[in-house]
Every structure is written in structure tokens, then in C-alpha cells.
Amino acid sequence: MAATEIWHNPKCSKSRTAKGVLDETGTDYVERRYLDNPPSATEIRAALSKLGLEPWDITRTAEPEAKELGVATWGKTPADRDRWIEALAAHPRLIQRPIVFTADGRAFLARDVEALNKLR
């Protein structure tokens, strides 16, 4: 990614707050409405690598789709990783938001003040 990008859901207050911080700081960014333009499994793997997280760390387990899939019972080992990633790619609503990828290669799950301050 050359420019800053935010995986954004405009219905989410935390996502709107992160987008507001980017606007406030004058950051030039690309908004990706990831529910309309879901990331592929390959893109999710790249995002996880930049975030330094595992797929279960960015999964919204309280969503009805997560309950239907039974993710609460899934293992959290390297052998289980692909199953989680494929589920996130197939059901993007399960992806925590917002995720911000900065132009300098950093990535943040921008859900709290500490992460938002890294964007300032």
C-alpha cells in the first residue's frame, strides 16, 4: 500500500472516530468500505502480518455469523490459522474495525485512544 488506508464501516462509531482523526490530522488516505469490498484471504494474511496479530485477535466473536459458524469452539493454533482467515474473508462483518494501514508500513487496530494517538 502506497497511501494510508482505512478499512472502514461507516455504521461503526469507532471506525468513524478513527476516520475523524485521519481527517483532523490532514492525512491523505484511501477509505475501503470492507463490507462492500471485502479483503481476500491473501490481504487478510498481509494485514495480520503488519498488525502482528492472529486472525482470532481481529475476529468479532459476538456477531451472529460467528455464533452460527461456532468460532468460539475453534482452536487457536498455527494449524487452525487458515480456517480463521478463510472465515474472515468469507464473512467480512467478523473483522474488527477499523484497521488503519499507514503509508510508512505500520498498521493499527484503531479501536482505542492509544491506537488513535499513534495516528496523530
Secondary structure, 3 states (H helix, E strand, C coil): CCCEEEEECCCCHHHHHHHHHHHHCCCCEEEEECCCCCCCHHHHHHHHHHHCCCHHHHECCCCHHHHHHCHHHCCCCHHHHHHHHHHHHHCHHHECCCEEECCCCCEEECCCHHHHHHHC
